[in-house]
């Protein structure tokens, strides 16, 4: 189970590579057991293009979980013209 500490570091048990032994091999190889510590990714500022696309998507009612037909309609009737106009 991954653990996130208060400092924002991420630690979890290693899962790969798992130990294995080939049929013709004398020894088991792989399987570096242990833990690793990594920093969680930082949020980064959106570019102007990303901000523009997000604004147009909000104006056109595009959201997570939208149906495919509603998305296609919004893309053709709303997003396309607004993006061509310059947002």
Residue, then its C-alpha position, 0 to 999 in steps of 0.5 A: x500500500x502506498x504511503x504519502x507522508x506529510x512532507x509530500x514524499x511517496x513511498x511504496x514497496x517495489x513490485x517489479x522486477x519480480x524474481x524469476x528462474x529460467x529452466x536452464x539457469x542455475x540461480x534465481x535472478x531479479x527481484x530487487x526487494x525493498x522500498x523506494x522514496x520519490x517526490x510527488x509531482x508538483x502542479x505546473x502552470x497551464x499554458x495559454x493554449x491549455x487555459x483557452x481550451x479549458x475556458x472554451x470547454x467550460x463555456x460549451x458544457x463539456x465535462x467529465x462523464x459527458x455522453x459521446x453524442x453530447x460531446x460530438x454535438x458540442x465539438x461541432x456546434x460550439x468548440x469548433x467555431x469558438x476556437x476558430x474565432x480565437x476563443 
